Amino acid sequence: MSAEKKILTNLIVSFIIGLLVGAALGVYLIAPLLAPPPPAAPVELTVFSLWGGAEEENFLKCLKAFEEETGIKVKHVHQTTEGLMVGVPSQFAAGKSVADVIIAPWPAWIRSLAKEGHLMEVTDLIDPTKYPKDYVDLVTVDGKIYAAPFKAWAKPGFWYKKSFFEKHGLKPPKTWDEFLDLLEKLKNIPGIEAPIASGNGVGWPLSDITEAFIINRGSPDLQIKLINGEITFTDPEVRKVFEELTDLIKKGYFSTPDEWTAQIDKLWNEKYGIYFMGNWMTVMPQVKDVDDLGFFPFPEAKGVVAGGDWVIIPKYTEHPEEAKKLLQFLAGPKGQEIMVKQGGFLGTHADVPAEAYKPADKAVVDFIKTVKVVP
């Protein structure tokens, strides 16, 4: 073979080898680019709320239903009042948020966060006509809705043990005179320490019943004027209400104040006859049989203190689409029905079926519709 042919042959062989090596190297380098991407890490939403105890247990069941329906995981983190009111705004100020969804009971706080630009608008996520107008208006800023109504609550009147009333031939009063007559009868029953349980330990149980007297023995407007600072507690109308309340205390109709949940135990053990408390009574563990729990509104009621809990989405969430789905689930009839069926929860959505409510809760819902709601 001539030298020229050897050189040509070597060039051809080298070229072929180069092609093969280049192809192999190309496959090695390009293969990872052609391979399907690894599956995305599953999304887990973090939810903040103030709920603990029985309320948290019930809420976790609702979140579990959402997980099963959507495949989106949810972690609930119980917060203190300070944790929400102080901790959350501090995170927002830094442009961050640990929570993807927050449930809060303070519409003024929600409006403030919205005005500062920290919340996602939810106007297009809910149908506002399905909720009580007041509950939507309270979280609306410049015509835009920034929270979805989830839960309603009320402090409607007195709770009692049905079997105890039946045993002693007692009936829930409808008029003020009937109420006074009931108190006297209860006072004279052997074993009764006082007709009305007085809750304490955290302050609000005693202020709640005082508010109820101002609203119903005075008027809802009287309470609103006090809230707005238009009048003081020395106002003649307010003093008249307090004189009436003082008279009942002097007659021994109210118990010595004690820790409020311990007083539920004593109500159930028939040491007291009635207890003024919010609708959450139906989920308190001290109530041994919710079917034996009765309720009657403040006699000759004119108004009721009520409020709620709203769902908000921080603008800084890393999972906005998933957070929107959770908000819609909680604000919708499906999520609220789950909560309502467990008791102690009043739904805000109009499509929550009436039959989902326990009898005591349904009585509260029906009563609220007949009187003026006061914040």
C-alpha positions in Angstrom: 0.0 0.0 0.0 1.3 3.4 -1.0 2.1 6.0 1.6 -0.7 8.2 0.3 -3.3 5.4 0.7 -2.1 4.7 4.2 -2.5 8.3 5.1 -6.0 8.4 3.6 -7.0 5.2 5.3 -5.8 6.6 8.7 -7.7 9.8 8.1 -10.9 7.9 7.4 -10.5 5.6 10.4 -9.7 8.6 12.6 -12.7 10.5 11.3 -15.0 7.5 11.9 -13.6 7.0 15.4 -14.1 10.7 16.1 -17.7 10.5 14.9 -18.4 7.5 17.2 -16.7 9.2 20.2 -18.5 12.4 19.5 -21.9 10.6 19.2 -21.3 8.8 22.4 -20.2 11.9 24.2 -23.2 13.8 22.8 -25.6 11.1 24.0 -23.9 11.2 27.4 -24.2 15.0 27.6 -27.7 15.4 26.1 -29.4 12.4 27.6 -30.1 14.2 30.9 -31.7 17.1 29.0 -34.0 14.7 27.1 -35.0 12.7 30.2 -38.4 13.7 31.8 -38.0 16.1 34.7 -38.2 14.6 38.2 -41.6 14.8 39.9 -42.3 18.1 41.7 -42.2 18.0 45.5 -45.7 17.7 46.9 -47.2 20.9 48.0 -48.0 21.4 51.7 -49.9 24.4 52.8 -49.5 25.9 56.3 -52.6 27.3 58.0 -52.6 29.5 61.0 -55.6 29.9 63.3 -56.4 30.5 67.0 -58.2 27.2 67.4 -57.1 24.6 69.9 -58.7 21.8 71.8 -62.0 20.5 70.4 -62.2 23.3 67.8 -58.8 22.3 66.4 -59.8 18.6 66.3 -62.9 19.5 64.4 -61.0 21.7 62.0 -58.4 19.0 61.3 -61.2 16.8 60.1 -62.3 19.5 57.7 -58.7 19.9 56.4 -58.4 16.1 56.0 -61.4 16.1 53.7 -59.8 18.9 51.6 -56.6 16.8 51.4 -58.5 13.7 50.2 -60.4 15.8 47.6 -57.4 17.7 46.2 -54.3 15.8 47.1 -52.9 18.9 48.6 -51.4 18.4 52.1 -52.2 20.9 54.8 -50.5 21.5 58.2 -52.4 23.4 60.9 -50.4 25.5 63.3 -52.3 26.8 66.4 -51.5 30.4 67.1 -51.9 32.7 70.1 -53.6 36.0 69.8 -50.2 37.7 70.0 -48.8 35.3 67.4 -51.4 36.4 64.9 -51.8 40.1 65.7 -48.1 40.8 66.2 -46.1 38.0 64.6 -47.9 37.8 61.3 -47.6 41.6 60.5 -43.9 41.4 61.4 -43.4 38.7 58.8 -45.4 40.7 56.2 -43.2 43.7 56.8 -40.2 41.6 55.7 -42.1 40.5 52.6 -42.5 36.9 54.0 -45.2 34.6 55.4 -44.9 31.2 57.0 -48.6 30.7 56.6 -50.2 30.2 53.2 -53.7 30.6 54.6 -54.7 32.4 57.9 -58.0 32.3 59.7 -58.7 35.3 61.9 -61.6 36.8 63.8 -60.7 40.5 63.5 -62.2 42.2 60.4 -60.6 45.6 61.3 -57.2 43.8 61.4 -57.9 42.2 58.1 -58.9 45.6 56.5 -55.7 47.1 57.8 -53.5 44.4 56.3 -55.4 44.8 53.0 -54.8 48.5 52.9 -51.1 47.9 53.4 -51.0 45.6 50.4 -50.3 42.4 52.3 -53.3 40.3 51.2 -54.5 38.7 48.0 -57.9 40.0 46.8 -60.6 37.2 46.9 -63.4 39.0 45.1 -63.4 36.6 42.2 -63.0 33.5 44.4 -66.4 33.7 46.2 -70.0 34.6 45.5 -70.7 37.4 48.0 -74.5 36.9 47.6 -74.1 33.6 49.4 -73.1 35.2 52.7 -74.6 37.6 55.2 -74.0 41.1 53.8 -72.4 42.3 57.0 -69.8 39.5 57.0 -68.7 40.5 53.5 -68.8 44.3 54.0 -66.6 44.0 57.1 -63.7 42.7 54.9 -64.2 44.9 51.9 -61.8 47.8 51.0 -62.5 50.1 48.1 -65.0 47.7 46.7 -62.6 44.7 46.8 -63.1 41.7 49.0 -60.0 40.5 50.9 -61.3 37.7 53.1 -63.8 34.9 52.8 -66.4 34.3 55.6 -65.9 30.9 57.2 -67.5 30.7 60.6 -70.1 32.7 62.4 -70.5 32.7 66.2 -72.9 34.3 68.6 -73.4 34.9 72.3 -77.2 34.4 72.2 -78.5 33.5 75.7 -78.7 30.9 78.4 -77.9 27.1 78.3 -79.4 24.5 80.6 -79.6 20.8 81.1 -82.9 19.6 79.7 -83.3 16.6 82.0 -82.8 18.9 85.0 -85.5 21.3 83.8 -87.9 18.3 83.1 -87.2 16.8 86.6 -88.3 20.0 88.3 -91.1 21.0 86.0 -89.2 24.1 84.6 -89.8 25.7 81.2 -87.6 28.1 79.2 -88.9 31.6 79.7 -90.0 33.9 76.9 -90.8 37.0 78.8 -88.8 39.0 81.4 -91.3 38.2 84.1 -91.1 34.5 83.3 -87.3 34.8 83.5 -87.5 36.3 87.0 -89.9 33.6 88.1 -87.5 30.9 86.8 -84.6 32.4 88.8 -86.7 32.3 92.0 -87.7 28.7 91.4 -84.2 27.7 90.7 -82.9 29.4 93.8 -85.3 27.3 96.0 -84.4 23.9 94.5 -82.3 21.8 97.0 -78.7 21.4 96.0 -78.7 24.5 93.7 -75.9 26.8 94.7 -77.1 29.7 92.5 -79.5 29.9 89.6 -77.0 31.5 87.2 -73.4 30.3 86.8 -70.8 33.1 86.7 -67.8 32.3 84.5 -64.4 33.9 85.2 -60.7 33.3 84.8 -60.3 35.2 81.5 -62.7 38.1 82.0 -64.9 37.8 79.0 -67.6 35.5 80.4 -68.7 38.2 82.9 -68.4 41.0 80.3 -70.5 39.0 77.9 -73.5 38.7 80.1 -73.1 42.4 81.0 -73.2 43.3 77.3 -76.3 41.1 76.9 -78.1 43.1 79.7 -77.0 46.4 78.0 -78.3 45.3 74.6 -81.5 43.6 75.7 -82.6 45.5 78.9 -81.3 48.7 77.2 -81.0 48.5 73.5 -78.5 47.5 70.7 -78.0 51.2 70.0 -77.0 51.8 73.6 -74.2 49.1 73.2 -73.0 50.7 69.9 -72.9 54.1 71.5 -70.7 52.7 74.3 -68.4 51.0 71.7 -68.0 54.2 69.7 -67.4 56.3 72.8 -70.5 58.5 72.3 -71.6 57.8 75.9 -70.0 56.5 79.0 -71.0 53.9 81.6 -72.4 56.8 83.8 -75.0 57.5 81.2 -78.5 57.4 82.8 -79.7 54.6 80.4 -76.6 52.5 81.2 -77.0 53.1 84.9 -80.6 51.9 84.8 -79.5 48.6 83.2 -76.7 48.2 85.8 -79.2 48.9 88.6 -81.4 46.1 87.3 -78.4 43.7 87.1 -77.2 44.7 90.5 -80.6 43.9 91.9 -80.4 40.3 90.6 -76.9 39.9 92.1 -78.2 41.1 95.5 -81.0 38.6 95.4 -78.4 35.8 95.1 -79.3 34.8 91.5 -75.6 34.8 90.3 -73.0 32.4 91.6 -69.6 33.3 92.9 -67.4 33.7 89.8 -65.1 30.8 89.0 -63.1 29.5 86.1 -65.5 29.4 83.2 -65.1 25.8 82.0 -65.3 24.5 85.6 -68.6 26.2 85.8 -69.9 24.1 82.9 -69.1 21.0 85.0 -71.1 22.4 87.9 -74.0 23.2 85.5 -74.0 19.7 84.3 -73.8 18.4 87.9 -76.9 20.4 88.7 -75.2 22.9 91.0 -76.4 25.8 88.8 -79.6 26.1 86.7 -78.5 28.2 83.7 -75.3 29.6 82.1 -75.0 32.5 79.7 -72.5 31.5 77.1 -71.7 31.5 73.4 -72.8 28.8 70.9 -69.5 26.9 71.4 -71.2 25.3 74.4 -72.2 22.5 72.1 -68.6 21.3 71.7 -67.4 21.7 75.3 -66.2 18.4 76.7 -67.9 19.2 80.0 -71.2 18.8 78.3 -71.6 15.0 78.6 -74.6 14.7 76.3 -75.2 17.4 73.7 -78.8 16.1 73.1 -79.5 16.9 76.8 -78.3 20.5 76.3 -81.0 23.1 76.0 -80.9 26.8 75.0 -83.1 29.8 75.3 -82.5 33.3 74.1 -82.2 36.3 76.4 -85.8 37.0 77.3 -87.5 39.7 75.2 -84.3 39.9 73.2 -83.6 43.0 71.0 -80.1 42.1 69.8 -77.2 39.6 70.0 -73.5 39.9 70.0 -72.1 38.0 67.1 -68.9 37.8 65.0 -67.0 35.3 62.9 -63.8 34.0 61.5 -62.5 34.9 58.0 -60.0 33.2 55.7 -57.2 35.3 54.2 -54.3 34.6 51.9 -51.0 36.4 52.4 -49.6 38.0 49.2 -46.3 36.3 50.0 -47.5 32.7 49.9 -45.3 30.4 47.7 -48.4 28.4 46.8 -51.1 30.9 45.7 -53.1 28.5 43.5 -53.3 25.8 46.1 -54.1 28.4 48.8 -57.0 29.7 46.7 -58.4 26.2 46.5 -58.3 25.8 50.3 -60.0 29.2 50.8 -62.8 28.2 48.4 -63.2 24.9 50.1 -63.4 26.4 53.6 -65.7 29.2 52.5 -68.0 26.9 50.5 -70.9 24.7 51.7 -68.9 21.5 51.6 -66.2 22.5 54.1 -68.7 24.4 56.3 -71.1 21.4 56.4 -68.3 19.3 57.8 -67.7 21.8 60.6 -71.4 22.4 61.3 -72.1 18.7 61.7 -69.6 18.5 64.5 -71.4 21.2 66.5 -70.4 24.6 67.9 -70.0 26.0 64.5 -72.4 28.3 62.6 -71.9 28.3 58.9 -71.8 31.5 56.8 -72.6 30.1 53.4 -76.3 30.1 52.4 -76.1 26.6 50.9 -75.2 24.8 54.2 -78.2 22.5 54.7 -80.3 23.1 57.8 -80.3 19.4 58.6 -76.6 19.5 59.2 -77.0 21.5 62.4 -77.4 19.9 65.8 -80.8 21.0 67.4 -79.1 23.5 69.8 -77.0 25.1 67.1 -80.1 25.3 64.8 -82.0 27.1 67.6 -79.2 29.7 67.8 -79.1 30.2 64.0 -82.9 30.7 63.9 -82.7 33.2 66.8 -80.0 35.3 65.2 -82.2 35.9 62.2 -84.8 37.6 64.4 -82.8 40.3 66.1 -80.2 42.9 65.4 -76.6 41.7 65.3 -74.2 43.8 67.4 -70.4 43.6 67.2 
